[in-house]
Structure formats: structure tokens, C-alpha cells
Amino acid sequence: MRPPSLNQNLRAEHAQLAEFQAPYIDHYIALADTKASVAFGVCAAVLGYLATHQNVRDSLQQGAPHHGFWPTLVALILLVSAGAAALVVVVPRTWKTYQDGVVSWPSVSKFDSAAAYLAALAATSENDIRQARSAHCFVLAKICASKHRWVTRSFGLTAAAILLSGYVVLFV
């Protein structure tokens, strides 16, 4: 049931660690998703505001000769990039990372029926379950780290976009 590289004899305390780690990591995954949703909402709101601002439309319609064209264009590109980075955070990642098993929802969903899942679970040793839960925590941690990298990028781009958008609104 488990990948051969997980051939470790884990004890009960390892299972307790996995019981602590999984919800802990899940919390930080949810936090990254929430932060990304806020960043996306801010980007959408600023884009919406800029779209209604007459000076922004004028500078884009007049093109490069207009003094506000490049700052406006860069602000819009930053906003779209920040929003895209925020969307990357909330894109599901689990389907790419799991092997067959009895712990993760993508693995469990591959069974044809509840009876087939229960049969596989009954045939799985206590140590195999400990290993699967610990490996599941590792996968969750990798997902969490990736989400936080992308949310950090999104926040940086959002901050730069807001500053430049403020310049465009006030001075263009």
C-alpha cells in the first residue's frame, strides 16, 4: 500500500506527532488561501476603480506619447500579475502529489466503493497507517510552503501595484 521509500518502523509517538501536524499545517494552508483571496479582491477592486477613472482611460487611449501611458500600463500589468499569483495560491495541488493509499482524500476517492476502501484499510497494518499519515503531513507541508511563497509574491506585487495606481490616479 505504501511507496517503498517509506519503509520505516514508526512508533506511537510518531502517530501523535502526525495527529498534531496535520491540523497545524491545514491551518496555515487555509491562512494562505484566505490571504490570497484578500489580495485577489484588492486587485480586482483597484482594477475596477481604474477602469472607471477617466484619466486612466484617456492615457491608455492616447498611447505612448501620453505622459501617463507607461505608468498606467505598468500598474495594470502589476495588478493582473498580483491577481494571477493570488489565484495560483488557491489552485488545488493534491491531485499531483499523492500515491495510492488510505489516508489522503485523493487516494481514498480512487477506491470504487466504501467497501473496497474499508477492505484496504483493514488489510493495512498500524505501522503502515502511521507511515501514511506521516507522509501525508510531509505532502501537506510542501503544499503549504508553495502556497506561502505565492501569497508572498502576490502581496509584493499588490503593494507595488497599489502604489503605482495611486500615482496614476493622483498625477496622470
N, C-alpha and C positions, 0 to 999 in steps of 0.2 A: 504494500500500500504506500510506503514512503519512498522517496528518492534514495538511492543507495548512499549518497553522501551524508545522510542524516543518521548513520549508524552509531549512535551514542546511547549509553545506558544512563538515562536521566532518572533522578530520584524525586521523591515527593516535593522537596523544596523547590525543585525546578518547575514543577507544575504550579506551585504557589506563586512563583515569580511570573509565570505566564498569565496567571489569573489577575495579577496586578498590572502587568504591562499592557495587555490588550485594551482595557478600557482607558488607560492613561494615554496610549497612542491614539486611540479613537477620538479622544477629547481634542488632541492637537490637530488631528485631521479635520474635525468639524470646525475648529477655530480658523484654520487656513481657508476652508470653504466659505466661512462667514466673512472673513476679511476680504476675500476675493469678490464676493458678492457686493460688498460695500464699495470696493474700488470700481467694479463694473458699473454700479449705479451712479457713482460720482462722474465717471467718464461719460456715461450716457446723458446725464443731466447737463454737463458742461457742453457736450456736443449739441444737444438740443438747444441750449441757450445761444451758442454761437450761430447756429443755423437761423435763428430768428433775429440776429443782430445785423442791422442794415450795413454797417461799416465792414463787417466780415464778408458779407455777400458782394459788396462793391469791390473790395480789394481782390477777391478771387476772380470776379468777372473781368476786371481790368488787366489781370495778368501781371507778369514780371515787372513791367515798368512802374507799377504802383508800389509806393514805399512799404505798404503793409502786406504785400503778397507773400513774401517768403516767411515772415513770422507767422502769418495766418496759416499757411500751408504746413509749416513745421508743427504748429500747435495741433492742427487736425491730425497729422500723422502720429504725433505722440499720444493723443487721446485714443486713436484707433489701436495703436500698439499696446497701450496700457490695458485697454479693454480686452484685447486678444490674449494678453498674458494672464489676465484675471480669468478668462474662460478656460485657459489651459489648466488652471488650478482645479476647477470643478469637473473636468473630464474624467470619467471613470478609468481607473488603471488596473483594476484587479484581474480582468479577463486575460491580460498578457502574462501575469506573473505566477499563477498557481498551477501546481501539478495536480494529479488525481489525489484524492484524499477524503477525509471525513470531517474536516474542521471548517474550512472556508466555504462561504456561500457559493462561489463559482464551482467549487469541486462538488459540493453536495447537490447542486442543481443538475449536475451531469447524470445522476442516477435516474433510471427510468421510473422508479416508484419509491414511495416511502418504505415499502417492504424491502426493496433492494438496498436502500441506504441502511436500514436497520440491520440487515444481514451483514453488510460490510462492517458496520460499527461493532456488531457482536464478535466478528472474527478478528477485530483489531485488539492487540494487547494494550495493557495500561501504559507500557513504555512507549509504544508506537503513538498513542494518543498524546503523551507528554511531548514527544518529539514533534508531532504535527502542530500542536499548539505553540510550541516554542518557535518553530519555523514560521508559523503564521505571524507571530509577533515581529519577526525579522522582516517579513514582507511588508507588514503594516508600517514599520519604521522607515523602510525605503520609500514607500508611497508618501509618508508624512514629510520626509526630508525633501522630496521632489516638489510637493505642494508648497512648502515654505520657501523654497528657492524661487518658484514662480511668483508667489504672492509678494515677495520682496522686490522682484523685478517690476511687478505691476505697480507697487506703491511708489517706487522711484520714478517710473515713467509718468504716473499720475501726478506726482508732485511737480515734475518739470512741466508737464502739460498745463497744469493749473496756473503756474507762474507765467508761462508764455501766453496763455489765454487771457490772463489778467492784463498783461501788457497790450495784447491785441485789442481788447475791449476798451482800455483806457486811452491808448495812444495812437491807434490806427484810424 
